[in-house]
Amino acid sequence: MSPSRDERRRFSRIAFHRPAELDARTARTSCDLVDVSLKGALVEVPATFTQGVGTRCSLTIHLDAVDVSIRMEGEIAHREGNLAGVRCDEIDLESIAHLRRLVELNLGNDDVLHRELAALVAERNW
């Protein structure tokens, strides 16, 4: 029996509902962020957004009205109905700083945050 998705998960998901934009090169749509982690995000997309698994994309998560956002590049890792999981492959320094702070505030545990950051760095061979 293979491990479930939750058992394999190395990065904590943070429930965080914010407006976002998903740009899949050939299609762009407004969407709603469901949750986010250091490795990606889960978004709710409209039924008209038909791009599937493996599609390269960029996700912009709007944090407030002053143009503060998190922008990540990656690909659609899974689709289930109107939910699309975006795996983050690239993120700029400003965005990772915002994401790190968001995760830090919501985890409430510095040890877990440091373990996840170490796993992210090891995974990317930085």
Rosetta silent file (secondary structure, phi, psi, omega in degrees, C-alpha in Angstrom):
SEQUENCE: MSPSRDERRRFSRIAFHRPAELDARTARTSCDLVDVSLKGALVEVPATFTQGVGTRCSLTIHLDAVDVSIRMEGEIAHREGNLAGVRCDEIDLESIAHLRRLVELNLGNDDVLHRELAALVAERNW
SCORE:     score description
SCORE:     0.000 S_00000001
   1 L     0.000  129.744 -179.148    0.000    0.000    0.000 S_00000001
   2 L   -82.344  152.870 -179.872    1.465    3.361   -0.971 S_00000001
   3 L   -66.254  149.063  178.056    1.528    6.245    1.530 S_00000001
   4 L   -71.132  164.795  179.278   -1.295    8.731    1.331 S_00000001
   5 H   -56.710  -40.715 -179.787   -0.684   12.248    0.030 S_00000001
   6 H   -66.869  -36.244  179.218   -0.805   13.615    3.605 S_00000001
   7 H   -67.778  -32.078 -179.684    1.763   11.067    4.841 S_00000001
   8 H   -82.191  -16.789 -174.384    4.183   12.064    2.059 S_00000001
   9 L   -64.823  126.969  178.826    3.681   15.799    2.637 S_00000001
  10 L  -106.793   -7.484 -176.597    6.816   17.509    3.931 S_00000001
  11 L  -123.963  127.836 -177.870    5.494   21.065    3.886 S_00000001
  12 L   -66.343  135.580  174.012    2.677   22.323    6.106 S_00000001
  13 L   -87.968  135.521  177.854   -0.363   23.677    4.333 S_00000001
  14 E  -111.843  116.583  175.007   -1.658   26.999    5.591 S_00000001
  15 E   -66.098  120.968 -174.726   -5.357   27.679    4.995 S_00000001
  16 L  -155.232  102.080 -175.098   -5.313   31.187    3.604 S_00000001
  17 L   -91.819  112.220 -179.396   -8.163   32.494    1.483 S_00000001
  18 L  -144.456  156.602  172.935   -7.070   35.347   -0.783 S_00000001
  19 E   -70.915  149.331 -179.606   -7.708   36.390   -4.369 S_00000001
  20 E  -149.030  170.257  174.692   -5.114   35.191   -6.859 S_00000001
  21 E  -129.811  133.808  178.301   -4.376   34.998  -10.569 S_00000001
  22 E  -114.758  120.379 -179.295   -3.271   31.872  -12.400 S_00000001
  23 E  -113.528  108.775 -178.889   -1.515   32.397  -15.726 S_00000001
  24 L  -104.622   36.420  178.131   -1.056   29.179  -17.684 S_00000001
  25 L    66.763  -59.608 -179.079    0.437   30.915  -20.739 S_00000001
  26 L   -91.405   -8.708  179.052   -2.493   30.078  -23.046 S_00000001
  27 L  -149.466  140.428  178.444   -5.128   30.902  -20.429 S_00000001
  28 E  -130.941  140.065 -178.497   -5.282   33.327  -17.545 S_00000001
  29 E  -149.462  151.477  168.104   -7.918   33.428  -14.825 S_00000001
  30 E   -77.940  145.497 -179.507   -8.786   34.968  -11.502 S_00000001
  31 E  -149.416  177.018  179.161   -9.008   32.329   -8.801 S_00000001
  32 E  -118.086  128.020  175.746   -9.240   31.919   -5.044 S_00000001
  33 E   -71.009  132.526  177.118   -6.368   30.645   -2.934 S_00000001
  34 E   -99.690  -49.828  174.760   -7.448   27.754   -0.702 S_00000001
  35 E  -154.283  166.058 -175.844   -4.126   27.005    0.964 S_00000001
  36 E  -144.681  151.222  175.030   -0.420   27.624    0.524 S_00000001
  37 E  -141.695  177.923  177.114    2.871   26.030    1.583 S_00000001
  38 L   -66.363  -16.228 -176.490    6.547   26.652    0.944 S_00000001
  39 L  -106.266   -7.485 -178.591    6.277   24.238   -1.983 S_00000001
  40 E   166.096 -161.977 -176.168    3.084   25.392   -3.687 S_00000001
  41 E  -152.646  158.403  173.011   -0.560   26.276   -3.425 S_00000001
  42 E  -115.280  126.389 -178.765   -4.063   24.965   -3.924 S_00000001
  43 E  -126.251  151.923  173.429   -6.427   27.255   -5.816 S_00000001
  44 E   -99.207  120.795 -177.661  -10.063   27.132   -6.821 S_00000001
  45 L  -110.430  157.628  176.462  -10.423   27.935  -10.524 S_00000001
  46 L   -67.119  156.531 -179.929  -13.542   28.545  -12.607 S_00000001
  47 L   -60.044  -24.757 -178.569  -14.997   25.592  -14.534 S_00000001
  48 L   -75.865  -12.682  178.161  -13.973   27.346  -17.769 S_00000001
  49 L   -84.516  107.191 -170.388  -10.272   26.998  -16.868 S_00000001
  50 L  -106.720    2.302 -178.620   -9.427   23.697  -18.529 S_00000001
  51 L   -63.577  142.529 -172.593   -5.630   23.557  -18.353 S_00000001
  52 L  -115.607 -169.505 -178.230   -4.450   20.306  -16.854 S_00000001
  53 L   -55.092  135.619  178.674   -1.637   18.552  -15.067 S_00000001
  54 L    93.226   -8.648  179.755    1.820   19.422  -16.343 S_00000001
  55 L   -73.054  125.316  175.661    0.874   22.865  -17.650 S_00000001
  56 E   -66.360  142.992 -176.429    3.539   25.480  -16.846 S_00000001
  57 E  -157.811  167.596  169.040    2.063   28.443  -14.983 S_00000001
  58 E  -127.159  143.007 -179.633    2.633   31.394  -12.713 S_00000001
  59 E  -121.877  128.716  175.825    0.522   32.121   -9.659 S_00000001
  60 E  -116.495  119.833  179.869    0.176   35.555   -8.115 S_00000001
  61 E  -103.886  120.260 -177.800   -1.377   35.695   -4.651 S_00000001
  62 E   -86.157  117.290 -176.614   -2.608   39.164   -3.676 S_00000001
  63 L   -87.621  -33.625  178.084   -1.884   39.813   -0.005 S_00000001
  64 L  -158.483 -175.596 -174.992   -3.391   43.283    0.362 S_00000001
  65 L   -81.293   -0.767 -176.702   -4.568   46.342   -1.526 S_00000001
  66 L  -102.224   30.353  178.297   -1.090   47.937   -1.695 S_00000001
  67 L    61.140   27.835  172.094    0.185   45.612   -4.436 S_00000001
  68 L   -88.368  126.571 -177.434    1.972   43.269   -2.038 S_00000001
  69 E  -148.971  164.578  172.330    1.887   39.799   -3.535 S_00000001
  70 E  -110.646  127.610  179.330    3.551   36.420   -3.695 S_00000001
  71 E  -123.150  126.055  177.919    4.463   35.284   -7.190 S_00000001
  72 E  -129.637  145.432  176.042    5.587   31.746   -7.930 S_00000001
  73 E  -105.405  141.859  179.423    6.438   29.938  -11.154 S_00000001
  74 E  -178.466 -141.454  177.877    5.720   26.256  -11.514 S_00000001
  75 E  -149.372  159.614  176.884    3.258   23.839  -12.981 S_00000001
  76 E   -73.602  116.323 -175.377   -0.154   22.408  -12.313 S_00000001
  77 E   -90.261  -29.856  177.405    0.620   19.271  -10.305 S_00000001
  78 E  -158.957  154.919  176.232   -2.926   17.957   -9.919 S_00000001
  79 E  -133.463  134.394  173.112   -6.536   18.807  -10.767 S_00000001
  80 E  -139.354  100.191 -176.247   -9.658   17.666   -8.972 S_00000001
  81 L    61.941 -123.841 -179.570  -12.765   19.379  -10.275 S_00000001
  82 L   -89.758    7.589  178.309  -12.349   23.114   -9.750 S_00000001
  83 E  -101.308  134.472  177.899   -9.269   22.675   -7.555 S_00000001
  84 E  -128.137  127.619  175.905   -5.792   22.967   -9.037 S_00000001
  85 E   -93.838  126.154 -179.771   -2.590   22.261   -7.160 S_00000001
  86 E  -107.418  121.189  175.506    0.340   24.407   -8.252 S_00000001
  87 E   -90.173  126.077 -178.439    3.837   23.099   -7.524 S_00000001
  88 E   -83.198  122.201  176.082    6.302   25.960   -7.032 S_00000001
  89 E  -105.671  -28.749 -179.091    9.559   25.555   -8.972 S_00000001
  90 E  -143.297  143.306  178.096   10.792   29.169   -8.812 S_00000001
  91 E  -153.145  139.926 -179.079   10.106   32.125   -6.535 S_00000001
  92 L   -80.245  166.320 -175.503   11.806   35.501   -6.187 S_00000001
  93 H   -60.862  -42.739 -179.806   13.377   36.740   -2.956 S_00000001
  94 H   -63.366  -42.584  179.882   10.647   39.235   -2.109 S_00000001
  95 H   -66.060  -42.338 -179.767    7.933   36.608   -2.624 S_00000001
  96 H   -67.360  -31.674  176.163    9.726   33.957   -0.563 S_00000001
  97 H   -64.635  -43.794  177.917   10.175   36.491    2.241 S_00000001
  98 H   -64.850  -42.841 -178.700    6.410   37.175    2.258 S_00000001
  99 H   -66.135  -42.213  178.889    5.629   33.449    2.054 S_00000001
 100 H   -60.021  -44.756 -179.764    8.083   32.588    4.831 S_00000001
 101 H   -64.230  -41.386  177.965    6.513   35.217    7.098 S_00000001
 102 H   -60.932  -46.376  179.477    3.004   33.962    6.309 S_00000001
 103 H   -65.175  -44.209  179.694    3.997   30.382    7.129 S_00000001
 104 H   -57.874  -46.083 -179.172    5.854   31.499   10.260 S_00000001
 105 H   -65.204  -33.938 -175.543    2.845   33.418   11.591 S_00000001
 106 H   -89.998  -24.823  177.756    0.455   30.543   10.948 S_00000001
 107 H   -76.504  -40.740 -178.829    2.588   27.627   12.133 S_00000001
 108 L    68.506   17.279 -177.947    3.425   29.159   15.495 S_00000001
 109 L  -143.935  106.419 -177.843    6.384   26.783   15.753 S_00000001
 110 H   -62.701  -33.212 -179.721    9.878   27.911   14.741 S_00000001
 111 H   -63.117  -42.904  179.182   11.219   24.332   14.764 S_00000001
 112 H   -65.593  -43.592  179.018    8.707   23.223   12.125 S_00000001
 113 H   -59.642  -47.669 -179.021    9.442   26.303   10.003 S_00000001
 114 H   -64.680  -36.857  177.395   13.208   25.716   10.135 S_00000001
 115 H   -64.997  -41.782  179.801   12.746   22.018    9.301 S_00000001
 116 H   -68.790  -40.133  177.076   10.594   22.905    6.284 S_00000001
 117 H   -63.420  -40.924  177.880   13.033   25.573    5.089 S_00000001
 118 H   -63.550  -40.429  178.497   15.909   23.058    5.400 S_00000001
 119 H   -65.382  -38.811  178.793   13.901   20.493    3.411 S_00000001
 120 H   -64.754  -44.770  179.570   13.176   23.081    0.718 S_00000001
 121 H   -64.912  -44.322  179.229   16.848   24.033    0.427 S_00000001
 122 H   -62.592  -39.963 -179.473   17.956   20.372    0.358 S_00000001
 123 H   -64.112  -35.451 -177.605   15.348   19.551   -2.286 S_00000001
 124 H   -91.986   -3.597  179.956   16.564   22.351   -4.533 S_00000001
 125 L    56.254   44.313  179.726   20.272   21.641   -3.904 S_00000001
 126 L   -81.691    0.000    0.000   21.053   25.292   -3.085 S_00000001
